[in-house]
Amino acid sequence: MTAFLAFSRRGEALARDLCAALGGTVDRAGKDGTAALSKWTAEHFSAGDDLVYVGAVGIAVRAVAPHLKSKATDPAVVAVDELGRFAVPVVSGHLGGANDLARTLGALCGALPVITTATDLNGLFAVDDWARRQGCLIPQPHKIKTVSARMLAGEPVHIRSALPVWGTPPAGVTLCESGPCHALVDLYRANEPSPLPIVPKIGVLGVGCRRGTSPEALEEAFSSFCTEQNLWPQAICEAASIDLKAEEPGLLDFCEAHGWTLHTYRAEELRQVEGDFTPSAFVEQTTGVDNVCERAAVKRAGGPLLEKKFAGGGVTLALAVKPVTLDWRWQYE
């Protein structure tokens, strides 16, 4: 969601016009307003909303400064002057999408997007912008600068991907099938050091657990699962289980802590899922289906089972992935 905060009547009118086109919310701060600047910023920043301050850039900078943590997690922040002449990305230009938001706002009101990121200024491939557009995450954002520096220096960038990438790579970029690379697109951690990890968020975590299992036990099992499989936790986008677990408190708390939606299915639905699954007579006697975690993961993902049942502490986990093909789109459209 995009949240607009204005500081004058003229600014509020502009904010409402922009909000009508983009959707979101509009608030007014100041003498005649209802929103306190610090409280408004804290609420929308923590919610991950795109923040648009219709006023001076300095106001936006001072407001968000106490909340900044990482370019990997901070939301887009843009300042637009009340006359709609300039749209300035303040933070998270690429990963948060602030540059694109500034361009969109500019297209709506005639403002000039004030883009200052070096790759954009030079018309070069921005690996972090590309990752965001492809629905991927970058868990080690400090490595972005290595790839960007190569692009700016005119040096080739080699990207290796475990997923198919459609189209022709941008100038300066080579898609390689093996060997050393500067960026690696994969759900798994690289064995070799140094590549920038780009993690597709396409994994569905299948979960089975005993009644009363605590979120801490689930978290411990998940951590062990990721460590043993060398898996990036950020690759998970959803969780799935049997309907018997739809109201399981520990499982719901565990999913909420990770921002995952829990999808559940009846035993009959899980039995109909095709594939080679790990059977358990005890699980079948208890639930009516021979395997919960693997079947639920595949049912929700609609794609292949990548990791079979992992068991520990009364918890079973499995991983399936949604079918996806990446492409080379990265520029503002």
Residue frames relative to the residue before (quaternion, step in Angstrom):
aa qw qx qy qz dx dy dz
M 1.0000 0.0000 0.0000 0.0000 0.00 0.00 0.00
T 0.3043 -0.7293 0.5817 0.1926 3.56 -1.16 0.64
A 0.1343 -0.7932 0.5924 0.0427 3.55 -0.78 1.08
F 0.1694 -0.7941 0.5807 0.0596 3.58 -0.75 1.11
L 0.0395 -0.7747 0.6304 0.0277 3.56 -1.05 0.83
A 0.1109 -0.8060 0.5812 0.0189 3.56 -0.68 1.14
F 0.3017 -0.7779 0.5344 0.1352 3.55 -1.24 0.52
S 0.7598 0.2181 -0.1555 0.5924 3.58 1.27 0.09
R 0.6664 -0.4889 0.3648 0.4287 3.57 -1.26 0.24
R 0.6588 0.5017 -0.3111 0.4663 3.55 0.94 -0.88
G 0.6591 0.5078 -0.3038 0.4642 3.55 0.97 -0.84
E 0.6394 0.5251 -0.3254 0.4578 3.56 1.01 -0.77
A 0.6286 0.5300 -0.3385 0.4576 3.58 1.00 -0.77
L 0.6514 0.4953 -0.3113 0.4832 3.58 1.00 -0.84
A 0.6425 0.5337 -0.3249 0.4436 3.59 0.92 -0.89
R 0.6732 0.4921 -0.3045 0.4603 3.58 0.95 -0.84
D 0.6173 0.5269 -0.3466 0.4704 3.59 1.05 -0.65
L 0.6743 0.4892 -0.2898 0.4712 3.56 0.93 -0.91
C 0.6534 0.5163 -0.3067 0.4609 3.56 0.99 -0.85
A 0.6108 0.5568 -0.3525 0.4389 3.59 1.05 -0.71
A 0.6969 0.4601 -0.2624 0.4835 3.56 1.11 -0.70
L 0.7799 0.3578 -0.1684 0.4852 3.58 0.95 -0.90
G 0.4193 -0.6554 0.5091 0.3681 3.55 1.09 -0.67
G 0.4870 0.6611 -0.4811 0.3072 3.56 -1.25 0.27
T 0.5220 -0.6116 0.4844 0.3447 3.55 -1.18 -0.64
V 0.1854 -0.7599 0.6124 0.1150 3.56 -1.24 0.52
D 0.0130 0.7715 -0.6358 0.0187 3.55 -1.02 0.91
R 0.2892 -0.7404 0.5849 0.1613 3.52 -1.28 0.46
A 0.1469 -0.7806 0.6039 0.0669 3.57 -0.88 0.95
G 0.5900 0.5895 -0.4154 0.3631 3.54 -1.19 0.38
K 0.8155 -0.2962 0.1906 0.4592 3.52 -1.32 -0.16
D 0.7829 0.2979 -0.1585 0.5227 3.57 0.89 -0.92
G 0.5697 0.6398 -0.3634 0.3661 3.56 1.27 0.03
T 0.4606 -0.6773 0.5071 0.2683 3.52 -1.36 0.05
A 0.7048 0.4564 -0.2606 0.4765 3.63 1.16 -0.45
A 0.3266 -0.7011 0.5976 0.2113 3.55 -1.00 0.86
L 0.5647 -0.6569 0.3832 0.3207 3.58 -0.77 1.04
S 0.7150 0.4614 -0.2772 0.4461 3.60 0.70 -1.03
K 0.6679 0.4953 -0.3025 0.4659 3.57 0.96 -0.88
W 0.6404 0.5270 -0.3192 0.4585 3.58 0.94 -0.90
T 0.6645 0.5047 -0.3029 0.4604 3.57 0.89 -0.94
A 0.6623 0.5173 -0.3144 0.4415 3.59 0.85 -0.94
E 0.6761 0.5093 -0.2979 0.4413 3.58 0.89 -0.92
H 0.7439 0.4094 -0.2388 0.4712 3.57 0.77 -0.99
F 0.6050 0.5475 -0.3605 0.4519 3.59 1.09 -0.60
S 0.6900 0.4719 -0.2836 0.4699 3.58 0.87 -0.94
A 0.6494 0.5111 -0.3149 0.4667 3.59 1.15 -0.56
G 0.4657 -0.7000 0.4314 0.3272 3.59 1.26 -0.24
D 0.3696 0.7323 -0.4924 0.2909 3.59 1.21 0.39
D 0.4879 -0.5757 0.5461 0.3638 3.56 -1.29 0.34
L 0.2021 -0.8015 0.5558 0.0886 3.59 -0.76 1.03
V 0.0272 -0.7815 0.6233 -0.0067 3.58 -0.83 1.01
Y 0.1422 -0.7762 0.6123 0.0486 3.55 -0.63 1.20
V 0.1835 -0.7718 0.6000 0.1032 3.57 -0.63 1.10
G 0.5729 0.5196 -0.3990 0.4926 3.50 0.15 1.41
A 0.7906 -0.3192 0.2284 0.4700 3.56 -1.24 -0.40
V 0.5764 -0.5932 0.4409 0.3486 3.56 -1.13 0.70
G 0.6258 0.5699 -0.3400 0.4099 3.57 0.98 -0.82
I 0.6127 0.5416 -0.3499 0.4569 3.58 1.05 -0.69
A 0.6632 0.5060 -0.3003 0.4626 3.55 0.92 -0.92
V 0.6479 0.5325 -0.3178 0.4423 3.58 0.93 -0.92
R 0.7047 0.4590 -0.2710 0.4683 3.58 0.79 -1.00
A 0.6458 0.5427 -0.3232 0.4288 3.58 1.03 -0.73
V 0.7712 0.3735 -0.2049 0.4731 3.59 0.84 -0.94
A 0.4661 0.7266 -0.4291 0.2660 3.60 1.17 -0.47
P 0.7007 0.4693 -0.3126 0.4370 3.67 0.77 -0.82
H 0.7080 0.4826 -0.2525 0.4495 3.59 1.20 -0.44
L 0.5077 0.6782 -0.4217 0.3234 3.59 1.21 -0.28
K 0.0811 -0.8095 0.5815 0.0085 3.56 -0.92 0.98
S 0.7844 -0.1949 0.1947 0.5557 3.57 0.66 -1.11
K 0.5434 -0.6137 0.4585 0.3434 3.55 -1.11 0.65
A 0.6086 0.5665 -0.3494 0.4320 3.56 1.24 -0.35
T 0.7989 0.2917 -0.1350 0.5085 3.59 1.13 -0.56
D 0.5716 0.6073 -0.3951 0.3853 3.62 1.12 -0.48
P 0.4446 -0.6946 0.4923 0.2786 3.61 -0.95 0.81
A 0.6438 -0.4967 0.4054 0.4177 3.55 -1.32 0.18
V 0.0382 -0.7700 0.6368 0.0078 3.55 -1.04 0.86
V 0.0200 0.7989 -0.5969 0.0711 3.56 -0.72 1.12
A 0.1894 -0.7505 0.6212 0.1226 3.55 -1.13 0.73
V 0.0604 -0.7709 0.6340 0.0127 3.57 -0.95 0.96
D 0.4017 -0.7084 0.5110 0.2750 3.60 -0.76 0.92
E 0.6396 -0.5965 0.3361 0.3496 3.57 -1.11 0.67
L 0.6475 0.4876 -0.3311 0.4831 3.60 1.23 -0.25
G 0.4351 -0.7252 0.4381 0.3048 3.58 1.29 -0.08
R 0.3906 0.7331 -0.4755 0.2897 3.58 1.05 0.74
F 0.8084 0.1142 -0.0307 0.5766 3.59 1.04 -0.76
A 0.1268 -0.7481 0.6470 0.0752 3.55 -1.17 0.75
V 0.0755 -0.8482 0.5232 -0.0319 3.56 -0.35 1.29
P 0.3032 -0.7219 0.5885 0.2015 3.62 -0.64 1.05
V 0.2491 -0.7945 0.5396 0.1249 3.58 -0.75 1.03
V 0.7829 -0.0924 0.0700 0.6113 3.60 0.90 -0.92
S 0.8183 0.2637 -0.2107 0.4652 3.53 -1.38 0.40
G 0.0493 0.8493 -0.5202 0.0748 3.54 0.86 1.02
H 0.7859 0.2967 -0.1591 0.5187 3.57 0.90 -0.90
L 0.7604 0.3914 -0.2353 0.4617 3.60 0.41 -1.18
G 0.7272 0.4047 -0.2423 0.4986 3.58 1.03 -0.72
G 0.4721 -0.7100 0.4125 0.3206 3.57 1.26 -0.28
A 0.3267 0.7755 -0.4932 0.2205 3.61 1.19 0.35
N 0.6164 0.5447 -0.3579 0.4420 3.60 1.01 -0.69
D 0.6798 0.4778 -0.2865 0.4769 3.56 0.89 -0.94
L 0.6319 0.5234 -0.3394 0.4600 3.59 1.01 -0.75
A 0.6421 0.5148 -0.3283 0.4635 3.59 0.99 -0.78
R 0.6438 0.5108 -0.3185 0.4724 3.58 1.01 -0.78
T 0.6460 0.5174 -0.3163 0.4636 3.58 1.00 -0.82
L 0.6541 0.5018 -0.3070 0.4755 3.57 0.94 -0.88
G 0.6391 0.5341 -0.3181 0.4528 3.56 1.03 -0.82
A 0.6574 0.5111 -0.3089 0.4596 3.55 0.99 -0.84
L 0.6736 0.5120 -0.2910 0.4464 3.58 1.10 -0.66
C 0.8283 0.2166 -0.0866 0.5094 3.58 0.91 -0.86
G 0.5702 -0.6237 0.3735 0.3825 3.59 1.26 0.04
A 0.4287 0.7059 -0.4639 0.3204 3.58 1.26 0.21
L 0.4394 -0.6607 0.5420 0.2770 3.55 -1.21 0.59
P 0.3327 -0.7302 0.5530 0.2243 3.64 -0.66 1.02
V 0.2185 -0.7825 0.5722 0.1119 3.58 -0.66 1.08
I 0.0066 0.8304 -0.5524 0.0721 3.57 0.20 1.34
T 0.0851 -0.8388 0.5376 0.0132 3.60 -0.70 1.05
T 0.4723 0.6657 -0.4634 0.3450 3.63 1.19 -0.04
A 0.5673 -0.6803 0.3586 0.2947 3.53 -0.83 1.12
T 0.6608 0.5082 -0.3343 0.4396 3.61 0.86 -0.86
D 0.6437 0.5157 -0.3250 0.4626 3.59 1.00 -0.79
L 0.6579 0.5242 -0.3129 0.4410 3.57 0.91 -0.91
N 0.7461 0.3837 -0.2063 0.5036 3.57 1.08 -0.76
G 0.4764 -0.7033 0.4224 0.3162 3.58 1.27 0.12
L 0.4693 0.6932 -0.4210 0.3492 3.58 1.16 0.61
F 0.6555 -0.5105 0.4021 0.3848 3.53 -1.31 0.45
A 0.1502 -0.7741 0.6119 0.0613 3.56 -0.86 1.05
V 0.3480 -0.7898 0.4643 0.1989 3.57 -0.25 1.26
D 0.6668 0.4938 -0.3192 0.4579 3.61 1.00 -0.68
D 0.6054 0.5270 -0.3461 0.4858 3.58 1.13 -0.63
W 0.6423 0.5290 -0.3088 0.4607 3.56 0.99 -0.88
A 0.6467 0.5261 -0.3218 0.4488 3.58 0.90 -0.91
R 0.6679 0.4999 -0.3091 0.4567 3.59 0.88 -0.90
R 0.6763 0.5022 -0.2996 0.4480 3.60 0.90 -0.90
Q 0.7025 0.4395 -0.2619 0.4947 3.58 1.18 -0.55
G 0.5343 -0.6576 0.3939 0.3563 3.58 1.25 0.20
C 0.5039 0.6401 -0.4210 0.3989 3.56 1.17 0.61
L 0.3211 -0.7249 0.5768 0.1967 3.55 -1.30 0.40
I 0.2460 -0.7403 0.6049 0.1600 3.55 -1.24 0.49
P 0.2084 -0.8374 0.4932 0.1101 3.61 -0.09 1.25
Q 0.7462 0.2720 -0.1916 0.5766 3.60 1.24 -0.26
P 0.0989 -0.8668 0.4861 0.0508 3.59 0.51 1.19
H 0.5520 0.6182 -0.4067 0.3844 3.60 1.16 -0.39
K 0.6456 0.5276 -0.3226 0.4481 3.60 1.22 -0.36
I 0.4421 0.6948 -0.4589 0.3336 3.60 1.27 -0.12
K 0.6499 0.5613 -0.3249 0.3963 3.57 0.92 -0.94
T 0.5982 0.5666 -0.3701 0.4291 3.61 1.09 -0.58
V 0.6774 0.4733 -0.2835 0.4866 3.56 0.97 -0.91
S 0.6631 0.5072 -0.3068 0.4572 3.59 0.90 -0.91
A 0.6348 0.5360 -0.3309 0.4475 3.58 1.01 -0.79
R 0.6287 0.5191 -0.3364 0.4713 3.59 1.04 -0.72
M 0.6439 0.5179 -0.3271 0.4585 3.57 0.92 -0.85
L 0.6924 0.4855 -0.2797 0.4547 3.58 0.86 -0.95
A 0.6831 0.4667 -0.2771 0.4886 3.57 1.17 -0.60
G 0.5083 -0.6632 0.4151 0.3599 3.59 1.26 -0.04
E 0.4913 0.6503 -0.4351 0.3826 3.59 1.21 0.39
P 0.5523 -0.6408 0.4135 0.3367 3.61 -1.01 0.73
V 0.2206 -0.7483 0.6122 0.1284 3.54 -1.19 0.68
H 0.1785 -0.7883 0.5849 0.0684 3.56 -0.73 1.12
I 0.0697 -0.7910 0.6078 -0.0034 3.55 -0.80 1.10
R 0.1291 -0.7668 0.6251 0.0678 3.54 -0.95 0.92
S 0.0700 -0.8235 0.5629 -0.0065 3.57 -0.89 0.91
A 0.3828 -0.7090 0.5495 0.2210 3.53 -0.99 0.91
L 0.6915 0.4007 -0.2585 0.5427 3.58 1.30 -0.25
P 0.5525 -0.5956 0.4460 0.3756 3.59 -1.10 0.51
V 0.1492 -0.7651 0.6219 0.0751 3.57 -1.10 0.78
W 0.2783 -0.7974 0.5196 0.1293 3.54 -0.50 1.24
G 0.7605 0.4047 -0.2898 0.4170 3.55 -1.19 0.68
T 0.6013 -0.5571 0.4455 0.3600 3.54 -1.38 -0.14
P 0.4762 -0.6828 0.4642 0.3025 3.61 -0.76 0.95
P 0.5685 -0.5918 0.4419 0.3624 3.61 -1.13 0.57
A 0.6793 -0.4684 0.3647 0.4315 3.54 -1.27 0.31
G 0.8006 0.2820 -0.2266 0.4776 3.54 -0.96 0.93
V 0.6932 0.4387 -0.2619 0.5084 3.58 1.30 -0.16
T 0.0912 -0.7750 0.6244 0.0331 3.56 -1.01 0.89
L 0.2644 -0.7362 0.6019 0.1607 3.56 -0.95 0.93
C 0.0637 -0.8266 0.5591 -0.0037 3.57 -0.46 1.20
E 0.4400 -0.7133 0.4891 0.2417 3.55 -1.11 0.69
S 0.8011 0.0314 0.0036 0.5977 3.59 1.14 -0.52
G 0.6666 0.5240 -0.3655 0.3840 3.52 -1.33 0.03
P 0.7363 -0.4050 0.2907 0.4575 3.58 -1.30 0.00
C 0.0225 -0.7925 0.6095 -0.0037 3.54 -1.12 0.69
H 0.4710 -0.6716 0.4971 0.2830 3.55 -1.29 0.33
A 0.7736 0.0902 -0.0683 0.6236 3.58 1.26 -0.39
L 0.1372 -0.8009 0.5816 0.0389 3.56 -0.97 0.91
V 0.1960 -0.7672 0.6036 0.0933 3.56 -0.75 1.12
D 0.3502 0.7280 -0.5072 0.3002 3.57 -0.34 1.22
L 0.4877 -0.6323 0.5121 0.3163 3.56 -1.27 0.43
Y 0.7068 0.4377 -0.2352 0.5035 3.54 1.29 -0.43
R 0.5543 -0.6032 0.4642 0.3368 3.53 -1.20 0.62
A 0.5109 -0.6511 0.4681 0.3098 3.55 -1.09 0.71
N 0.4487 -0.6650 0.5247 0.2848 3.56 -1.11 0.69
E 0.6946 0.4207 -0.2643 0.5203 3.55 1.09 -0.72
P 0.5178 -0.6549 0.4479 0.3198 3.61 -1.10 0.58
S 0.8177 0.4215 -0.2517 0.3005 3.49 -1.50 0.12
P 0.5981 0.5654 -0.4424 0.3561 3.74 0.84 -0.46
L 0.5066 -0.6028 0.5190 0.3327 3.55 -1.21 0.58
P 0.2766 -0.7744 0.5386 0.1836 3.65 -0.61 1.03
I 0.0641 -0.7540 0.6535 0.0176 3.55 -0.98 0.96
V 0.1244 -0.8549 0.5036 0.0002 3.54 -0.32 1.30
P 0.3136 -0.7419 0.5598 0.1946 3.62 -0.58 1.11
K 0.2901 -0.7627 0.5540 0.1648 3.59 -0.76 1.01
I 0.3285 0.7733 -0.4627 0.2829 3.57 0.49 1.24
G 0.5316 0.6666 -0.3910 0.3465 3.59 1.26 0.03
V 0.1706 -0.7424 0.6385 0.1098 3.56 -1.12 0.78
L 0.2567 -0.7789 0.5602 0.1167 3.55 -0.71 1.14
G 0.2175 -0.7618 0.5993 0.1145 3.54 -0.64 1.15
V 0.0803 -0.8294 0.5527 -0.0145 3.59 -0.79 1.01
G 0.0066 0.7358 -0.6771 -0.0096 3.49 -1.15 0.82
C 0.0972 0.8064 -0.5777 0.0805 3.61 -0.98 0.72
R 0.5662 -0.5732 0.4673 0.3640 3.52 -1.30 0.37
R 0.6053 -0.5362 0.4352 0.3958 3.54 -1.23 0.42
G 0.8095 0.2636 -0.2051 0.4828 3.56 -0.97 0.89
T 0.3774 0.7250 -0.4960 0.2932 3.60 1.23 0.17
S 0.4038 -0.7400 0.4899 0.2223 3.57 -0.81 0.99
P 0.5990 -0.5511 0.4223 0.3989 3.60 -1.18 0.40
E 0.6066 0.5581 -0.3596 0.4374 3.59 1.11 -0.59
A 0.6478 0.5059 -0.3159 0.4740 3.58 1.02 -0.79
L 0.6414 0.5085 -0.3156 0.4800 3.57 1.02 -0.77
E 0.6471 0.5192 -0.3159 0.4603 3.57 0.98 -0.83
E 0.6510 0.5122 -0.3139 0.4640 3.57 0.99 -0.83
A 0.6527 0.5050 -0.3108 0.4716 3.58 0.99 -0.83
F 0.6541 0.5147 -0.3125 0.4579 3.57 0.97 -0.85
S 0.6379 0.5220 -0.3243 0.4641 3.58 0.99 -0.81
S 0.6617 0.4944 -0.3011 0.4765 3.59 0.97 -0.86
F 0.6193 0.5508 -0.3271 0.4539 3.57 1.04 -0.82
C 0.6903 0.4737 -0.2797 0.4700 3.59 0.84 -0.98
T 0.6516 0.5169 -0.3160 0.4565 3.58 1.00 -0.81
E 0.6877 0.4903 -0.2867 0.4523 3.56 0.86 -0.97
Q 0.7441 0.3892 -0.2209 0.4960 3.59 0.98 -0.81
N 0.3854 -0.7328 0.4670 0.3105 3.58 1.32 -0.12
L 0.3673 0.7642 -0.4341 0.3044 3.54 1.18 0.74
W 0.4260 -0.6558 0.5531 0.2872 3.56 -1.12 0.69
P 0.4358 -0.6970 0.4944 0.2826 3.65 -0.69 0.95
Q 0.6105 0.5858 -0.3388 0.4115 3.59 1.14 -0.68
A 0.5542 0.6260 -0.3930 0.3827 3.61 1.22 -0.26
I 0.6178 0.5637 -0.3438 0.4270 3.59 1.20 -0.44
C 0.1236 -0.8100 0.5707 0.0542 3.58 -0.90 0.93
E 0.7994 0.0697 -0.0122 0.5966 3.61 1.18 -0.52
A 0.2547 -0.7351 0.5986 0.1907 3.54 -1.33 0.18
A 0.1055 -0.7971 0.5935 0.0369 3.58 -1.17 0.56
S 0.0666 0.7831 -0.6143 0.0699 3.54 -1.15 0.71
I 0.6419 -0.4839 0.4091 0.4318 3.55 -1.31 -0.29
D 0.6297 -0.5810 0.3566 0.3726 3.60 -1.12 0.58
L 0.5212 0.6281 -0.4114 0.4057 3.59 1.24 -0.29
K 0.7200 0.4171 -0.2255 0.5067 3.57 1.23 -0.50
A 0.3582 0.7786 -0.4643 0.2232 3.59 1.26 0.12
E 0.7785 0.2682 -0.1457 0.5485 3.59 1.12 -0.64
E 0.3313 0.7534 -0.5022 0.2654 3.58 1.19 0.44
P 0.4214 -0.7616 0.4200 0.2569 3.65 -0.31 1.19
G 0.6840 0.4965 -0.3013 0.4415 3.58 0.83 -0.94
L 0.6578 0.5057 -0.3022 0.4693 3.55 1.01 -0.83
L 0.6497 0.5117 -0.3169 0.4644 3.57 0.98 -0.82
D 0.6555 0.4992 -0.3120 0.4731 3.59 0.98 -0.82
F 0.6248 0.5449 -0.3237 0.4559 3.57 1.02 -0.82
C 0.6818 0.4755 -0.2841 0.4779 3.59 0.89 -0.93
E 0.6475 0.5258 -0.3225 0.4475 3.58 0.94 -0.85
A 0.6323 0.5466 -0.3310 0.4381 3.58 1.01 -0.80
H 0.7292 0.3931 -0.2259 0.5125 3.58 1.14 -0.61
G 0.4847 -0.6789 0.4310 0.3441 3.58 1.25 -0.10
W 0.4800 0.6687 -0.4346 0.3655 3.58 1.18 0.52
T 0.3664 -0.6600 0.6026 0.2588 3.53 -1.23 0.56
L 0.2785 -0.7472 0.5786 0.1715 3.57 -0.98 0.85
H 0.1201 -0.7817 0.6111 0.0342 3.57 -0.75 1.12
T 0.0725 -0.8157 0.5736 0.0193 3.58 -0.83 0.94
Y 0.1785 -0.7905 0.5838 0.0496 3.53 -1.20 0.69
R 0.5448 -0.6021 0.4751 0.3390 3.54 -1.21 0.55
A 0.6476 -0.5269 0.3783 0.3998 3.56 -1.18 0.53
E 0.6300 0.5476 -0.3294 0.4413 3.57 1.01 -0.83
E 0.6481 0.5128 -0.3119 0.4687 3.58 1.00 -0.81
L 0.6759 0.4951 -0.2973 0.4579 3.58 0.95 -0.87
R 0.6220 0.5467 -0.3478 0.4396 3.60 1.03 -0.69
Q 0.6783 0.5126 -0.2876 0.4409 3.58 1.09 -0.64
V 0.5113 0.6386 -0.4271 0.3852 3.60 1.26 -0.18
E 0.3159 -0.7701 0.5275 0.1699 3.57 -0.77 1.04
G 0.4502 0.6730 -0.5070 0.2955 3.54 -1.09 0.76
D 0.5131 -0.6076 0.5080 0.3309 3.53 -1.36 0.07
F 0.0356 0.8416 -0.5318 0.0874 3.58 -0.15 1.29
T 0.5366 -0.6268 0.4703 0.3129 3.55 -1.25 0.49
P 0.2220 -0.8240 0.5042 0.1321 3.62 -0.27 1.18
S 0.0516 -0.7650 0.6410 0.0351 3.53 -1.26 0.57
A 0.4059 -0.7236 0.5069 0.2338 3.55 -0.68 1.14
F 0.6368 0.5343 -0.3298 0.4474 3.59 1.03 -0.77
V 0.6582 0.5014 -0.3076 0.4698 3.58 0.94 -0.89
E 0.6532 0.5137 -0.3190 0.4557 3.58 0.98 -0.84
Q 0.6528 0.5115 -0.3117 0.4637 3.57 0.99 -0.82
T 0.7057 0.4777 -0.2543 0.4573 3.57 1.06 -0.82
T 0.8237 0.2663 -0.0896 0.4925 3.56 0.91 -0.98
G 0.4970 -0.6567 0.4380 0.3604 3.58 1.17 -0.48
V 0.7353 0.2592 -0.2080 0.5907 3.58 1.29 0.19
D 0.5429 -0.6957 0.3726 0.2872 3.57 -0.93 0.93
N 0.7884 0.0704 -0.0464 0.6094 3.61 1.23 -0.30
V 0.2503 -0.7842 0.5522 0.1320 3.57 -0.87 0.92
C 0.7360 0.4711 -0.2804 0.3970 3.59 0.53 -1.16
E 0.6952 0.4668 -0.2918 0.4622 3.61 0.85 -0.92
R 0.6884 0.4868 -0.2890 0.4535 3.57 0.84 -0.96
A 0.6570 0.5095 -0.3178 0.4558 3.59 0.96 -0.83
A 0.6355 0.5340 -0.3298 0.4497 3.59 0.99 -0.82
V 0.6897 0.4702 -0.2778 0.4755 3.58 0.88 -0.96
K 0.6167 0.5556 -0.3434 0.4394 3.58 1.01 -0.80
R 0.7219 0.4307 -0.2575 0.4765 3.58 0.84 -0.93
A 0.6942 0.4982 -0.2897 0.4312 3.59 0.88 -0.89
G 0.2305 -0.7723 0.5537 0.2095 3.57 0.93 -0.84
G 0.6771 0.4196 -0.2726 0.5396 3.53 1.28 0.42
P 0.7536 -0.4481 0.2546 0.4080 3.59 -1.28 0.06
L 0.4992 -0.6009 0.5349 0.3218 3.51 -1.32 0.46
L 0.2106 -0.8134 0.5343 0.0919 3.56 -0.58 1.14
E 0.7885 0.0826 -0.0357 0.6084 3.57 1.04 -0.78
K 0.3639 -0.7496 0.5171 0.1957 3.55 -0.73 1.13
K 0.8001 -0.3664 0.1964 0.4325 3.54 -1.33 0.16
F 0.0987 -0.7392 0.6659 0.0226 3.49 -1.03 1.04
A 0.0849 -0.8255 0.5579 0.0099 3.59 -0.73 1.04
G 0.2789 0.7473 -0.5748 0.1824 3.52 -1.11 0.78
G 0.8568 0.0962 -0.0733 0.5013 3.56 -0.92 0.89
G 0.6767 -0.4924 0.2970 0.4598 3.57 1.08 0.64
V 0.6327 0.4930 -0.3209 0.5037 3.57 1.30 0.28
T 0.0913 -0.7633 0.6345 0.0803 3.56 -1.08 0.72
L 0.0722 -0.8000 0.5955 -0.0096 3.55 -0.96 0.94
A 0.0235 0.7648 -0.6438 0.0090 3.55 -1.21 0.60
L 0.2620 -0.7752 0.5601 0.1292 3.56 -1.23 0.48
A 0.0052 0.7464 -0.6653 0.0104 3.54 -1.00 0.97
V 0.2691 -0.7833 0.5427 0.1398 3.58 -1.14 0.54
K 0.4803 -0.6468 0.5163 0.2904 3.50 -1.16 0.70
P 0.4666 -0.6691 0.4863 0.3132 3.62 -0.93 0.78
V 0.1332 0.7912 -0.5821 0.1318 3.57 -0.82 0.98
T 0.1399 -0.7448 0.6446 0.1013 3.53 -1.22 0.60
L 0.3212 -0.7451 0.5548 0.1838 3.55 -0.80 1.00
D 0.1395 -0.7526 0.6269 0.1456 3.56 -1.31 0.14
W 0.6050 -0.6084 0.3939 0.3297 3.58 -1.27 0.07
R 0.3592 0.7326 -0.5104 0.2716 3.61 1.13 0.37
W 0.1255 0.7971 -0.5813 0.1051 3.54 -0.82 0.96
Q 0.6522 0.5272 -0.3206 0.4404 3.60 1.15 -0.46
Y 0.6203 -0.5395 0.4267 0.3768 3.53 -1.28 0.49
E 0.1122 -0.7942 0.5957 0.0426 3.56 -0.96 0.92
